[in-house]
């Protein structure tokens, strides 16, 4: 039985951030990972998908240059092999960077699956160190992540029926795609494939896309996607889907109750993710999942379970955790500091930004208008189209800024953005919401002209009673 201060099971964003911070605080750390350090985000999700979406933006730019700006440019073709090689190089360099950080910090990485054998003990089941056992003096951190949710009777094959884990690595560019799920993942993949020339049908069972975001965000996003030629079907359900040699044939029931047949080269199932706890040995440590498969903490301020010394980060956590990589980083810091005997500030999930990297992009932080009213706030809401500022006209792609604030000069409760590059604009609003700022506080600061961020400043000026261009 080997001993160490902290054992982290899972090397994704939550796991390796915990390990790095704990090591920086002087703790001896063992990190067990059965696949590749970096997890889903680095190897199959956030990083490769955003690399591909950047390429998609370049493709869209060629069309804009020709059709709007008189630049006589044309797209000859997309060299899929070259595109994916660049994507893979970006992933590989990030992977080497994470490995280097862990090594430099002195974290011992154990390559293999780890199973709990007690509240402070772990056994390595696979890999070169299979059969070895470890005991944690300070505690154990569960960070095993999640996997794509699938649908009964619909078996992903990596080519015709794919999930978000393998969609980027399916062979070639499909001519048509049916995307099931209108959350962030489904919207991003629908946008990507449309930019690459595919005919796209996007199906969401709820009555709007991004159903957890503000309704105005959903409306503007849907309008933008439809303008690009994406067939958006909300309040619709998949009745049946059958893979064939030439793709997939599916039957949909639309919002009007009509039955519609859709044929596509590829079907992408993006209906959410589920926690991975298989083989983790929770019972041996006195733990169990909740009805949804999450491992819930008893103490959210430390992300510690009912078993003292066992903590949870990342996608294993139920709401209000967000299942986002940057939230996992924050959770890792909290847990590492708690294990080191510090008193960390808990993660404020309301102040964690949420971004969809489609075209148009969406970004939000804080409460939606409906959430604010449901919580009893007397709110004042102000919206402004991005095209009301000069830089928005330059981009010419629409969009909106919406701010939800307490009436009579109270706190800003939520900021919601749709449009080009809003993923880079949300940082300011994250601070506004996180610091409980008022619109008048923001209105004191001058936004650069001409920028898209001016629209945020103009909305805040109006809320503070100092409207300039917006009366």
C-alpha positions as CSV (number, residue, x, y, z in Angstrom):
1,X,0.0,0.0,0.0
2,X,1.6,3.2,-1.2
3,X,0.7,6.5,0.5
4,X,0.2,10.0,-0.8
5,X,-1.6,13.2,0.3
6,X,-4.2,13.4,-2.5
7,X,-5.5,10.9,-5.0
8,X,-7.3,12.3,-8.1
9,X,-9.2,9.8,-10.2
10,X,-9.7,11.3,-13.7
11,X,-7.4,13.6,-15.6
12,X,-9.8,15.9,-17.4
13,X,-10.1,19.6,-16.7
14,X,-11.4,19.2,-13.2
15,X,-9.0,16.5,-12.3
16,X,-5.8,18.0,-13.6
17,X,-6.6,21.5,-12.2
18,X,-7.1,19.9,-8.8
19,X,-3.8,18.1,-9.1
20,X,-1.9,21.2,-10.2
21,X,-3.2,23.4,-7.5
22,X,-2.8,20.8,-4.8
23,X,0.8,20.3,-5.8
24,X,1.4,24.0,-5.8
25,X,0.2,24.1,-2.2
26,X,2.8,21.5,-1.3
27,X,0.7,18.4,-1.3
28,X,1.9,15.1,-2.7
29,X,-0.5,14.2,-5.5
30,X,-1.2,11.0,-7.5
31,X,-3.4,11.4,-10.6
32,X,-4.9,8.3,-12.1
33,X,-6.1,8.5,-15.7
34,X,-7.1,5.5,-17.9
35,X,-7.0,7.4,-21.2
36,X,-5.3,10.7,-22.0
37,X,-4.7,13.5,-19.6
38,X,-6.9,16.5,-20.6
39,X,-10.1,14.4,-20.9
40,X,-13.0,14.9,-23.2
41,X,-12.6,18.7,-23.4
42,X,-9.1,18.6,-24.8
43,X,-9.3,15.5,-27.0
44,X,-12.8,15.2,-28.2
45,X,-14.8,18.3,-27.2
46,X,-13.9,21.9,-26.5
47,X,-10.5,22.3,-28.2
48,X,-10.9,20.3,-31.4
49,X,-14.5,21.5,-31.9
50,X,-13.4,25.2,-31.5
51,X,-10.5,24.6,-33.9
52,X,-12.9,23.3,-36.5
53,X,-15.4,26.2,-35.8
54,X,-12.5,28.6,-36.4
55,X,-11.9,27.0,-39.8
56,X,-15.7,27.2,-40.5
57,X,-15.5,30.9,-39.7
58,X,-12.8,31.3,-42.3
59,X,-15.0,29.5,-44.9
60,X,-17.9,31.8,-44.0
61,X,-15.6,34.8,-44.4
62,X,-14.9,34.0,-48.0
63,X,-18.6,34.1,-48.8
64,X,-19.0,37.4,-46.9
65,X,-16.0,38.9,-48.7
66,X,-17.5,38.1,-52.1
67,X,-21.1,38.8,-51.4
68,X,-20.8,41.9,-49.2
69,X,-17.5,43.5,-49.7
70,X,-16.8,43.0,-53.4
71,X,-13.7,40.9,-52.8
72,X,-13.7,38.5,-55.7
73,X,-12.8,35.5,-53.7
74,X,-14.1,31.9,-54.1
75,X,-13.7,28.6,-52.2
76,X,-12.2,25.9,-54.4
77,X,-12.5,23.1,-51.8
78,X,-11.9,22.1,-48.3
79,X,-8.8,19.9,-47.8
80,X,-10.2,17.7,-45.1
81,X,-6.9,16.0,-44.4
82,X,-5.1,19.3,-44.0
83,X,-7.9,20.8,-41.8
84,X,-7.9,17.8,-39.4
85,X,-4.1,17.8,-39.3
86,X,-4.1,21.3,-38.1
87,X,-6.8,20.5,-35.5
88,X,-4.9,17.5,-34.3
89,X,-1.7,19.5,-34.0
90,X,-3.4,22.0,-31.8
91,X,-4.8,19.3,-29.6
92,X,-1.4,17.5,-29.4
93,X,0.4,20.7,-28.4
94,X,-2.1,21.4,-25.7
95,X,-1.8,17.8,-24.5
96,X,2.0,18.0,-24.3
97,X,1.5,21.3,-22.4
98,X,-0.7,19.7,-19.8
99,X,1.6,16.7,-19.4
100,X,4.5,19.1,-19.0
101,X,2.7,21.2,-16.3
102,X,1.9,18.0,-14.3
103,X,5.5,16.8,-14.5
104,X,6.9,20.1,-13.5
105,X,4.5,20.3,-10.6
106,X,5.6,16.9,-9.4
107,X,2.3,15.2,-9.9
108,X,2.7,11.5,-10.3
109,X,0.5,10.3,-13.2
110,X,-0.7,6.7,-13.0
111,X,-1.8,5.4,-16.4
112,X,-4.8,3.1,-15.7
113,X,-8.3,2.8,-14.3
114,X,-8.6,3.3,-10.5
115,X,-11.3,1.9,-8.3
116,X,-12.2,3.0,-4.8
117,X,-11.7,0.2,-2.2
118,X,-12.6,2.4,0.8
119,X,-13.1,6.1,1.8
120,X,-9.3,6.7,1.5
121,X,-8.0,3.9,-0.6
122,X,-7.7,3.1,-4.3
123,X,-6.6,0.2,-6.4
124,X,-5.2,0.5,-9.9
125,X,-7.0,-2.0,-12.1
126,X,-5.3,-1.6,-15.5
127,X,-2.2,-0.4,-17.1
128,X,1.5,-0.8,-16.2
129,X,0.7,-0.3,-12.5
130,X,-2.3,-2.6,-12.3
131,X,-2.6,-4.2,-8.9
132,X,-1.0,-1.4,-7.0
133,X,-2.9,0.2,-4.1
134,X,-2.8,3.7,-2.7
135,X,-4.0,5.4,0.4
136,X,-4.7,9.1,0.6
137,X,-3.8,10.9,3.8
138,X,-5.8,14.1,3.0
139,X,-8.5,12.9,0.6
140,X,-9.7,11.5,-2.7
141,X,-11.1,13.6,-5.6
142,X,-13.5,12.0,-8.1
143,X,-13.2,13.6,-11.5
144,X,-14.2,10.8,-14.0
145,X,-16.3,13.1,-16.2
146,X,-19.1,12.2,-18.5
147,X,-20.0,10.5,-21.8
148,X,-22.6,11.3,-24.5
149,X,-26.2,10.3,-23.8
150,X,-27.5,8.0,-26.4
151,X,-31.1,7.1,-27.5
152,X,-32.6,3.6,-27.1
153,X,-32.4,1.6,-30.3
154,X,-29.9,4.0,-31.9
155,X,-26.4,2.7,-31.8
156,X,-23.6,5.1,-32.7
157,X,-21.2,3.6,-35.3
158,X,-18.8,6.5,-35.7
159,X,-19.7,7.0,-39.3
160,X,-23.5,7.3,-40.0
161,X,-24.7,7.7,-36.4
162,X,-22.3,9.7,-34.3
163,X,-22.1,11.4,-30.9
164,X,-20.3,14.6,-30.0
165,X,-17.3,12.4,-28.9
166,X,-16.8,11.1,-32.4
167,X,-18.5,13.5,-34.8
168,X,-15.3,15.4,-35.5
169,X,-13.4,12.2,-36.3
170,X,-16.0,10.6,-38.6
171,X,-14.7,10.1,-42.1
172,X,-14.9,13.1,-44.5
173,X,-17.4,15.9,-44.9
174,X,-21.1,14.8,-45.1
175,X,-23.4,16.4,-47.6
176,X,-26.3,16.4,-45.2
177,X,-26.6,16.1,-41.4
178,X,-29.5,15.6,-39.0
179,X,-28.7,17.0,-35.6
180,X,-30.7,15.8,-32.6
181,X,-30.5,18.3,-29.7
182,X,-30.6,22.0,-29.7
183,X,-28.4,22.7,-26.7
184,X,-24.9,24.2,-27.1
185,X,-23.3,21.1,-28.5
186,X,-26.0,20.4,-31.1
187,X,-26.1,24.1,-32.2
188,X,-22.3,24.3,-32.6
189,X,-22.2,21.1,-34.7
190,X,-25.1,22.2,-36.8
191,X,-23.4,25.6,-37.4
192,X,-20.0,23.9,-38.3
193,X,-21.5,21.5,-40.8
194,X,-23.5,24.2,-42.5
195,X,-20.4,26.4,-42.9
196,X,-18.7,23.4,-44.5
197,X,-21.6,23.2,-47.1
198,X,-23.8,20.5,-45.6
199,X,-27.6,20.6,-45.6
200,X,-28.5,20.7,-41.9
201,X,-31.7,19.8,-40.0
202,X,-31.6,20.7,-36.3
203,X,-34.2,19.1,-34.1
204,X,-35.0,20.1,-30.5
205,X,-37.7,18.6,-28.4
206,X,-38.2,21.8,-26.3
207,X,-40.0,24.8,-27.7
208,X,-36.8,26.7,-28.4
209,X,-33.1,26.3,-28.9
210,X,-30.8,26.7,-25.9
211,X,-33.8,26.2,-23.7
212,X,-31.8,27.0,-20.5
213,X,-30.9,30.4,-21.8
214,X,-32.9,33.6,-22.0
215,X,-35.8,33.5,-24.4
216,X,-34.5,36.5,-26.4
217,X,-31.2,34.8,-26.9
218,X,-33.0,31.7,-28.3
219,X,-35.0,33.9,-30.7
220,X,-32.0,35.8,-32.1
221,X,-30.0,32.6,-32.4
222,X,-32.7,30.8,-34.2
223,X,-33.2,33.7,-36.6
224,X,-29.5,33.7,-37.4
225,X,-29.3,30.0,-38.0
226,X,-32.3,30.0,-40.2
227,X,-30.9,32.9,-42.2
228,X,-27.9,30.7,-42.9
229,X,-30.2,28.0,-44.3
230,X,-30.3,25.6,-41.3
231,X,-33.7,23.9,-41.0
232,X,-34.6,24.4,-37.3
233,X,-37.3,22.3,-35.9
234,X,-38.3,23.0,-32.3
235,X,-41.0,21.2,-30.3
236,X,-40.2,18.2,-32.6
237,X,-39.2,14.6,-31.8
238,X,-37.5,11.8,-33.5
239,X,-39.9,8.9,-34.1
240,X,-37.6,6.5,-35.8
241,X,-34.2,6.4,-37.4
242,X,-32.7,3.6,-39.5
243,X,-29.1,3.5,-40.7
244,X,-28.6,2.5,-44.4
245,X,-25.5,2.2,-46.6
246,X,-26.1,5.7,-47.9
247,X,-26.7,7.3,-44.5
248,X,-29.7,7.5,-42.2
249,X,-33.5,7.7,-42.8
250,X,-35.4,9.3,-40.0
251,X,-39.0,10.1,-39.2
252,X,-39.8,13.3,-37.3
253,X,-42.9,14.5,-35.6
254,X,-43.0,18.3,-36.0
255,X,-44.5,20.9,-33.7
256,X,-47.7,20.8,-35.7
257,X,-48.0,17.0,-35.3
258,X,-47.0,16.3,-38.9
259,X,-44.9,13.3,-39.7
260,X,-41.9,14.2,-41.8
261,X,-39.2,11.9,-43.3
262,X,-35.6,13.2,-43.4
263,X,-32.7,11.5,-45.2
264,X,-29.2,12.5,-44.2
265,X,-25.6,11.3,-44.7
266,X,-25.1,11.5,-41.0
267,X,-27.1,11.6,-37.8
268,X,-25.5,13.4,-34.8
269,X,-27.0,12.6,-31.4
270,X,-26.4,15.6,-29.1
271,X,-29.1,15.1,-26.4
272,X,-26.8,15.6,-23.4
273,X,-24.2,13.8,-21.4
274,X,-24.3,11.4,-18.4
275,X,-21.8,11.0,-15.6
276,X,-19.2,8.2,-15.8
277,X,-19.2,6.2,-12.6
278,X,-18.8,2.6,-14.1
279,X,-16.2,0.7,-12.2
280,X,-15.5,3.5,-9.8
281,X,-16.4,1.5,-6.7
282,X,-18.5,4.1,-5.1
283,X,-20.2,1.6,-2.7
284,X,-16.8,0.6,-1.3
285,X,-16.3,4.2,-0.1
286,X,-19.9,4.5,1.3
287,X,-21.1,6.5,-1.7
288,X,-23.9,6.3,-4.2
289,X,-25.2,8.3,-7.1
290,X,-28.5,10.2,-7.1
291,X,-31.4,9.3,-9.4
292,X,-29.7,11.0,-12.3
293,X,-26.4,9.4,-11.9
294,X,-24.6,12.3,-10.3
295,X,-22.4,12.2,-7.2
296,X,-23.8,15.0,-5.0
297,X,-21.7,16.8,-2.5
298,X,-23.0,17.3,1.1
299,X,-21.0,20.5,1.4
300,X,-21.1,22.6,-1.8
301,X,-18.6,25.1,-0.3
302,X,-15.9,22.4,-0.3
303,X,-17.5,20.1,-2.9
304,X,-17.1,17.4,-0.3
305,X,-19.4,14.3,-0.2
306,X,-21.1,12.9,2.9
307,X,-17.9,10.8,3.3
308,X,-15.3,13.1,4.8
309,X,-12.3,13.5,2.5
310,X,-14.0,12.4,-0.7
311,X,-14.6,15.4,-3.0
312,X,-16.2,15.7,-6.5
313,X,-15.4,18.0,-9.4
314,X,-16.6,18.4,-13.0
315,X,-19.3,16.5,-14.8
316,X,-20.0,14.2,-11.9
317,X,-21.6,17.1,-10.0
318,X,-25.3,17.8,-10.3
319,X,-26.7,21.3,-11.0
320,X,-26.1,24.0,-10.1
321,X,-22.7,22.9,-11.5
322,X,-22.7,23.6,-15.2
323,X,-20.8,20.7,-16.8
324,X,-18.4,23.3,-18.4
325,X,-14.7,23.0,-18.5
326,X,-14.1,26.4,-17.0
327,X,-16.4,25.6,-14.2
328,X,-14.4,22.4,-13.6
329,X,-11.2,24.5,-13.4
330,X,-12.8,26.6,-10.7
331,X,-14.0,23.5,-8.8
332,X,-10.6,22.0,-8.9
333,X,-9.1,25.1,-7.3
334,X,-11.7,25.0,-4.5
335,X,-11.2,21.3,-3.7
336,X,-7.4,21.5,-3.8
337,X,-7.4,24.5,-1.4
338,X,-9.9,22.7,0.9
339,X,-7.6,19.6,1.0
340,X,-4.7,21.9,1.8
341,X,-6.5,23.2,4.9
342,X,-7.4,26.6,3.4
343,X,-10.9,28.2,3.3
344,X,-11.6,28.7,-0.4
345,X,-14.4,30.9,-1.6
346,X,-17.1,28.6,-3.1
347,X,-17.8,28.6,-6.8
348,X,-20.5,31.2,-7.7
349,X,-22.2,29.3,-10.5
350,X,-24.4,32.3,-11.3
351,X,-21.3,34.2,-12.3
352,X,-19.9,31.5,-14.5
353,X,-20.2,32.5,-18.2
354,X,-22.0,30.2,-20.7
355,X,-20.9,30.3,-24.4
356,X,-22.1,28.7,-27.6
357,X,-19.5,29.0,-30.3
358,X,-21.9,28.8,-33.3
359,X,-22.4,31.4,-36.0
360,X,-24.0,33.5,-34.5
361,X,-22.4,33.0,-31.1
362,X,-24.2,33.3,-27.8
363,X,-22.7,34.2,-24.5
364,X,-24.5,34.8,-21.1
365,X,-23.8,35.2,-17.5
366,X,-26.2,35.5,-14.6
367,X,-29.9,35.2,-14.5
368,X,-32.3,35.2,-17.5
369,X,-35.2,37.6,-17.4
370,X,-37.6,34.8,-16.5
371,X,-35.3,33.4,-13.7
372,X,-34.9,36.9,-12.2
373,X,-38.7,37.4,-12.1
374,X,-39.2,33.8,-10.7
375,X,-36.8,34.6,-7.9
376,X,-38.8,37.7,-6.9
377,X,-36.7,40.4,-8.3
378,X,-38.3,43.6,-9.6
379,X,-36.4,43.9,-12.8
380,X,-35.6,46.5,-15.4
381,X,-34.6,45.1,-18.8
382,X,-32.9,46.8,-21.7
383,X,-31.9,45.4,-25.0
384,X,-30.0,46.9,-27.9
385,X,-29.2,45.4,-31.4
386,X,-25.5,45.2,-32.1
387,X,-26.2,46.9,-35.5
388,X,-27.0,50.1,-33.5
389,X,-23.3,50.6,-33.0
390,X,-20.9,51.3,-35.8
391,X,-18.8,48.1,-35.4
392,X,-22.0,46.0,-35.4
393,X,-22.8,47.6,-38.8
394,X,-19.3,46.7,-40.0
395,X,-19.8,43.1,-39.1
396,X,-23.4,43.1,-40.5
397,X,-24.4,39.9,-38.8
398,X,-27.1,41.2,-36.4
399,X,-27.1,40.3,-32.8
400,X,-28.3,41.8,-29.5
401,X,-27.2,42.8,-26.0
402,X,-29.7,42.3,-23.3
403,X,-29.2,43.3,-19.7
404,X,-31.4,42.3,-16.7
405,X,-31.0,44.5,-13.7
406,X,-32.8,45.3,-10.5
407,X,-35.1,48.3,-10.8
408,X,-34.2,51.7,-9.3
409,X,-30.5,51.4,-9.8
410,X,-30.0,47.9,-8.3
411,X,-27.5,45.2,-9.3
412,X,-27.0,43.8,-12.8
413,X,-28.5,40.3,-12.5
414,X,-27.7,39.0,-16.0
415,X,-26.1,39.9,-19.3
416,X,-27.1,38.0,-22.5
417,X,-25.3,38.4,-25.9
418,X,-25.9,37.1,-29.4
419,X,-23.7,37.9,-32.4
420,X,-20.2,37.8,-33.8
421,X,-17.3,37.4,-31.3
422,X,-19.5,37.7,-28.2
423,X,-17.6,34.8,-26.6
424,X,-14.7,37.4,-26.3
425,X,-17.1,40.1,-25.0
426,X,-18.6,38.2,-22.0
427,X,-15.6,38.6,-19.7
428,X,-16.5,42.1,-18.8
429,X,-20.1,41.1,-17.9
430,X,-18.8,38.2,-15.9
431,X,-17.0,40.7,-13.6
432,X,-20.1,42.9,-13.6
433,X,-22.3,40.1,-12.4
434,X,-19.7,38.5,-10.1
435,X,-19.0,41.8,-8.3
436,X,-22.7,42.6,-7.9
437,X,-22.1,45.8,-9.8
438,X,-24.9,48.3,-10.7
439,X,-25.5,49.6,-14.2
440,X,-24.3,53.0,-13.0
441,X,-21.0,51.5,-12.0
442,X,-20.4,50.2,-15.5
443,X,-21.6,53.4,-17.0
444,X,-18.7,55.2,-15.4
445,X,-16.3,53.3,-17.6
446,X,-15.6,54.3,-21.2
447,X,-15.8,51.6,-23.9
448,X,-13.5,51.9,-26.8
449,X,-15.0,53.2,-30.1
450,X,-15.7,51.6,-32.4
451,X,-16.1,48.2,-30.8
452,X,-18.9,45.7,-30.3
453,X,-18.5,46.1,-26.6
454,X,-19.8,49.7,-26.9
455,X,-23.3,48.1,-27.1
456,X,-22.9,46.8,-23.6
457,X,-21.8,50.2,-22.5
458,X,-24.7,51.9,-24.2
459,X,-27.2,49.5,-22.6
460,X,-25.7,50.2,-19.1
461,X,-25.8,54.0,-19.7
462,X,-29.5,53.8,-20.6
463,X,-30.2,51.7,-17.5
464,X,-28.3,54.3,-15.4
465,X,-30.4,57.1,-16.9
466,X,-27.6,58.5,-18.9
467,X,-28.5,57.2,-22.4
468,X,-26.5,58.7,-25.3
469,X,-27.4,57.0,-28.5
470,X,-30.2,54.9,-27.0
471,X,-33.0,57.0,-25.5
